[in-house]
């Protein structure tokens, strides 16, 4: 059986912060990030999008406001979604890598 953890290429860490999803498929929805890595995040939300949907995740990390394009990799109804970051600026990529690396 191939599980989500086996497909993941980078380690996620526990990280709790308020965030928003906006854009292509959702308008704007408040969510909570509960895990993050340099390549993606898990967000708690009762309103999940289907796997493959594209959106933007907005959140604050340290003193930086990030707006990251992401694709839904999997969704658990009424629980949340696993997101893969699909477009990161070099600055955002470095900010995430440094944040995850120091934990």
N, CA, C and O of each residue as an XYZ file, in Angstrom:
412
protein
N       0.845     -1.178      0.000
C       0.000      0.000      0.000
C       0.888      1.239      0.000
O       1.838      1.324      0.778
N       0.589      2.179     -0.852
C       1.349      3.411     -0.928
C       0.603      4.491     -0.172
O      -0.495      4.886     -0.565
N       1.192      4.969      0.908
C       0.567      6.000      1.710
C       1.102      7.371      1.358
O       2.092      7.494      0.637
N       0.449      8.399      1.866
C       0.854      9.771      1.610
C       2.279     10.016      2.067
O       3.041     10.679      1.363
N       2.658      9.500      3.225
C       4.002      9.720      3.736
C       5.065      9.127      2.832
O       6.174      9.657      2.753
N       4.745      8.026      2.144
C       5.728      7.400      1.276
C       5.971      8.224      0.022
O       7.053      8.133     -0.557
N       5.016      9.019     -0.417
C       5.172      9.855     -1.605
C       5.864     11.169     -1.290
O       6.423     11.794     -2.191
N       5.844     11.596     -0.064
C       6.403     12.884      0.329
C       7.919     12.855      0.167
O       8.576     11.890      0.559
N       8.472     13.928     -0.418
C       9.914     13.975     -0.650
C      10.658     14.794      0.393
O      11.882     14.703      0.486
N       9.950     15.588      1.174
C      10.581     16.369      2.234
C       9.790     16.185      3.522
O       8.582     15.951      3.485
N      10.457     16.289      4.641
C       9.834     16.084      5.943
C       8.995     17.292      6.345
O       9.443     18.432      6.226
N       7.793     17.044      6.813
C       6.959     18.108      7.353
C       7.172     18.211      8.854
O       7.505     17.231      9.522
N       6.972     19.430      9.375
C       7.047     19.655     10.814
C       5.707     20.207     11.293
O       4.954     20.800     10.521
N       5.424     20.003     12.576
C       4.223     20.589     13.165
C       4.399     22.101     13.196
O       5.440     22.605     13.620
N       3.390     22.811     12.752
C       3.426     24.273     12.693
C       1.983     24.735     12.669
O       1.218     24.327     11.795
N       1.603     25.573     13.605
C       0.211     25.986     13.728
C       0.095     27.486     13.512
O       0.656     28.279     14.268
N      -0.641     27.868     12.469
C      -0.880     29.286     12.209
C      -2.131     29.457     11.360
O      -2.499     28.576     10.583
N      -2.766     30.589     11.522
C      -3.927     30.913     10.697
C      -3.444     31.277      9.303
O      -2.363     31.843      9.141
N      -4.245     30.951      8.301
C      -3.893     31.220      6.912
C      -5.180     31.378      6.112
O      -6.280     31.237      6.646
N      -5.026     31.671      4.832
C      -6.173     31.775      3.931
C      -5.855     31.079      2.625
O      -4.710     31.059      2.175
N      -6.881     30.514      2.026
C      -6.800     30.024      0.655
C      -7.560     31.019     -0.195
O      -8.627     31.492      0.196
N      -7.011     31.340     -1.359
C      -7.740     32.231     -2.250
C      -7.423     31.909     -3.694
O      -6.419     31.272     -4.012
N      -8.304     32.367     -4.550
C      -7.989     32.299     -5.961
C      -8.852     31.383     -6.774
O     -10.077     31.355     -6.658
N      -8.163     30.632     -7.606
C      -8.733     29.947     -8.745
C     -10.008     29.180     -8.463
O     -10.954     29.282     -9.244
N     -10.079     28.417     -7.385
C     -11.237     27.555     -7.161
C     -12.064     27.912     -5.929
O     -13.100     27.288     -5.700
N     -11.643     28.895     -5.123
C     -12.322     29.060     -3.832
C     -12.737     30.466     -3.426
O     -13.360     30.597     -2.373
N     -12.451     31.507     -4.156
C     -12.679     32.829     -3.597
C     -11.665     33.023     -2.481
O     -10.463     33.017     -2.743
N     -12.118     33.197     -1.237
C     -11.201     33.280     -0.089
C     -11.802     32.518      1.082
O     -12.958     32.733      1.446
N     -11.006     31.620      1.673
C     -11.444     30.781      2.777
C     -10.378     30.771      3.860
O      -9.198     30.581      3.566
N     -10.782     30.974      5.114
C      -9.841     30.887      6.229
C      -9.563     29.427      6.552
O     -10.478     28.605      6.592
N      -8.288     29.109      6.783
C      -7.847     27.759      7.134
C      -6.810     27.866      8.239
O      -6.438     28.965      8.650
N      -6.350     26.727      8.711
C      -5.281     26.683      9.717
C      -4.235     25.695      9.239
O      -4.544     24.534      8.972
N      -2.995     26.156      9.130
C      -1.887     25.268      8.785
C      -1.508     24.495     10.042
O      -1.342     25.087     11.108
N      -1.371     23.164      9.925
C      -0.959     22.351     11.073
C       0.355     21.623     10.839
O       0.988     21.168     11.792
N       0.770     21.507      9.588
C       2.075     20.930      9.239
C       2.600     21.688      8.035
O       1.835     22.128      7.177
N       3.939     21.837      7.983
C       4.531     22.543      6.848
C       5.886     21.946      6.518
O       6.567     21.403      7.388
N       6.268     22.051      5.261
C       7.601     21.661      4.803
C       8.024     22.662      3.748
O       7.276     23.585      3.426
N       9.209     22.484      3.211
C       9.669     23.351      2.132
C       8.861     23.126      0.860
O       8.899     23.956     -0.048
N       8.131     22.015      0.782
C       7.407     21.691     -0.438
C       5.902     21.643     -0.333
O       5.226     21.432     -1.340
N       5.344     21.836      0.877
C       3.898     21.762      0.999
C       3.427     21.952      2.421
O       4.216     22.254      3.316
N       2.125     21.773      2.624
C       1.532     21.968      3.945
C       0.245     21.160      4.049
O      -0.363     20.788      3.045
N      -0.154     20.898      5.294
C      -1.484     20.358      5.556
C      -2.280     21.476      6.194
O      -1.814     22.126      7.130
N      -3.501     21.704      5.679
C      -4.359     22.738      6.241
C      -5.647     22.115      6.765
O      -6.261     21.271      6.112
N      -6.040     22.550      7.954
C      -7.325     22.154      8.527
C      -8.404     23.048      7.934
O      -8.288     24.273      7.968
N      -9.444     22.443      7.397
C     -10.595     23.174      6.885
C     -11.758     22.208      6.705
O     -11.565     21.049      6.339
N     -12.954     22.691      6.964
C     -14.135     21.852      6.763
C     -14.550     21.851      5.291
O     -15.261     20.954      4.839
N     -14.101     22.862      4.550
C     -14.471     23.000      3.134
C     -13.289     22.608      2.258
O     -12.472     23.452      1.891
N     -13.205     21.340      1.929
C     -12.060     20.866      1.149
C     -12.310     21.026     -0.347
O     -13.451     21.052     -0.809
N     -11.217     21.130     -1.082
C     -11.240     21.156     -2.541
C     -10.882     19.768     -3.048
O     -10.278     18.984     -2.316
N     -11.236     19.454     -4.268
C     -10.886     18.133     -4.809
C      -9.397     18.029     -5.122
O      -8.738     19.032     -5.396
N      -8.881     16.820     -5.078
C      -7.487     16.583     -5.465
C      -7.276     17.144     -6.864
O      -8.100     16.954     -7.759
N      -6.158     17.837     -7.035
C      -5.831     18.441     -8.318
C      -6.199     19.908     -8.417
O      -5.693     20.607     -9.295
N      -7.076     20.400     -7.531
C      -7.465     21.811     -7.565
C      -6.254     22.689     -7.267
O      -5.368     22.305     -6.502
N      -6.226     23.864     -7.876
C      -5.126     24.809     -7.692
C      -5.655     26.024     -6.942
O      -6.755     26.503     -7.219
N      -4.864     26.521     -5.987
C      -5.259     27.655     -5.165
C      -4.000     28.394     -4.721
O      -2.888     28.007     -5.082
N      -4.175     29.447     -3.946
C      -3.055     30.159     -3.339
C      -3.207     30.080     -1.828
O      -4.304     30.258     -1.299
N      -2.107     29.813     -1.133
C      -2.080     29.767      0.323
C      -1.372     31.021      0.809
O      -0.228     31.278      0.436
N      -2.051     31.801      1.640
C      -1.492     33.028      2.194
C      -1.268     32.833      3.680
O      -2.181     32.437      4.405
N      -0.044     33.113      4.141
C       0.268     32.973      5.558
C       1.511     33.777      5.899
O       2.261     34.196      5.018
N       1.715     33.986      7.195
C       2.873     34.723      7.679
C       3.860     33.746      8.282
O       3.493     32.850      9.043
N       5.118     33.937      7.927
C       6.200     33.111      8.457
C       7.288     34.069      8.918
O       7.959     34.705      8.106
N       7.454     34.165     10.252
C       8.373     35.172     10.778
C       7.828     36.550     10.454
O       6.694     36.876     10.806
N       8.641     37.364      9.779
C       8.198     38.706      9.411
C       7.797     38.804      7.939
O       7.631     39.906      7.416
N       7.642     37.666      7.271
C       7.295     37.644      5.842
C       5.869     37.153      5.616
O       5.423     36.178      6.222
N       5.171     37.850      4.736
C       3.854     37.399      4.273
C       4.085     36.620      2.988
O       4.621     37.162      2.021
N       3.683     35.348      2.970
C       3.869     34.505      1.793
C       2.537     34.285      1.089
O       1.497     34.129      1.729
N       2.587     34.274     -0.232
C       1.441     33.912     -1.075
C       1.977     32.880     -2.050
O       2.695     33.215     -2.993
N       1.626     31.623     -1.818
C       2.238     30.501     -2.523
C       1.183     29.764     -3.347
O       0.126     29.404     -2.829
N       1.471     29.542     -4.620
C       0.574     28.744     -5.452
C       0.718     27.288     -5.035
O       1.831     26.794     -4.851
N      -0.410     26.606     -4.887
C      -0.391     25.225     -4.394
C      -1.451     24.393     -5.104
O      -2.448     24.909     -5.607
N      -1.199     23.088     -5.125
C      -2.151     22.138     -5.696
C      -2.576     21.160     -4.608
O      -1.745     20.675     -3.840
N      -3.866     20.874     -4.547
C      -4.378     19.899     -3.585
C      -3.916     18.515     -4.022
O      -4.217     18.080     -5.134
N      -3.185     17.822     -3.149
C      -2.736     16.460     -3.437
C      -3.733     15.430     -2.928
O      -3.958     14.400     -3.564
N      -4.329     15.719     -1.771
C      -5.374     14.843     -1.238
C      -6.260     15.663     -0.311
O      -5.832     16.677      0.239
N      -7.494     15.213     -0.147
C      -8.447     15.891      0.726
C      -9.148     14.867      1.598
O      -9.496     13.778      1.143
N      -9.351     15.229      2.858
C     -10.095     14.409      3.806
C     -11.343     15.214      4.168
O     -11.237     16.222      4.867
N     -12.520     14.792      3.709
C     -13.737     15.573      3.934
C     -13.904     15.996      5.393
O     -13.726     15.194      6.311
N     -14.251     17.270      5.588
C     -14.491     17.888      6.899
C     -13.266     17.913      7.803
O     -13.389     18.275      8.973
N     -12.079     17.538      7.300
C     -10.853     17.539      8.109
C      -9.835     18.523      7.538
O      -9.412     19.453      8.225
N      -9.440     18.314      6.273
C      -8.437     19.191      5.690
C      -7.852     18.652      4.407
O      -8.365     17.704      3.813
N      -6.749     19.288      3.987
C      -6.137     18.960      2.698
C      -4.618     18.994      2.787
O      -4.040     19.785      3.531
N      -3.991     18.127      2.020
C      -2.554     18.175      1.816
C      -2.278     18.973      0.558
O      -2.802     18.654     -0.509
N      -1.464     20.006      0.673
C      -1.143     20.881     -0.446
C       0.319     20.732     -0.833
O       1.185     20.610      0.033
N       0.593     20.740     -2.115
C       1.964     20.773     -2.628
C       2.191     22.153     -3.223
O       1.406     22.613     -4.052
N       3.269     22.818     -2.801
C       3.590     24.124     -3.357
C       4.092     23.935     -4.782
O       5.015     23.156     -5.019
N       3.490     24.644     -5.730
C       3.851     24.462     -7.136
C       4.640     25.630     -7.705
O       5.337     25.472     -8.707
N       4.542     26.797     -7.085
C       5.331     27.951     -7.512
C       5.761     28.720     -6.275
O       4.928     29.181     -5.494
N       7.073     28.852     -6.105
C       7.644     29.608     -4.997
C       8.662     30.582     -5.557
O       9.458     30.223     -6.425
N       8.641     31.818     -5.064
C       9.709     32.742     -5.426
C      10.989     32.250     -4.757
O      10.916     31.517     -3.771
N      12.149     32.629     -5.263
C      13.398     32.226     -4.598
C      13.437     32.655     -3.129
O      13.946     31.922     -2.281
N      12.898     33.841     -2.829
C      12.893     34.326     -1.443
C      11.993     33.469     -0.559
O      12.361     33.123      0.564
N      10.807     33.127     -1.073
C       9.894     32.286     -0.296
C      10.465     30.886     -0.103
O      10.332     30.305      0.974
N      11.097     30.342     -1.138
C      11.723     29.021     -1.033
C      12.792     29.026      0.064
O      12.868     28.096      0.867
N      13.612     30.074      0.092
C      14.665     30.176      1.107
C      14.066     30.353      2.501
O      14.524     29.729      3.459
N      13.046     31.201      2.616
C      12.388     31.410      3.909
C      11.835     30.099      4.459
O      12.037     29.788      5.633
N      11.143     29.331      3.629
C      10.588     28.044      4.059
C      11.682     27.057      4.433
O      11.591     26.391      5.465
N      12.716     26.956      3.604
C      13.805     26.013      3.880
C      14.496     26.348      5.191
O      14.804     25.453      5.979
N      14.742     27.630      5.430
C      15.388     28.034      6.685
C      14.481     27.760      7.877
O      14.953     27.298      8.915
N      13.190     28.037      7.744
C      12.258     27.812      8.842
C      12.175     26.337      9.198
O      12.273     25.971     10.370
N      11.998     25.504      8.211
C      11.884     24.063      8.445
C      13.207     23.495      8.943
O      13.219     22.584      9.772
N      14.309     24.019      8.449
C      15.627     23.517      8.824
C      16.023     23.789     10.256
O      16.814     23.040     10.830
N      15.487     24.852     10.852
C      15.870     25.190     12.222
C      15.027     24.480     13.258
O      15.289     24.622     14.452
N      14.037     23.729     12.852
C      13.167     23.032     13.798
C      13.688     21.638     14.084
O      13.082     20.900     14.862
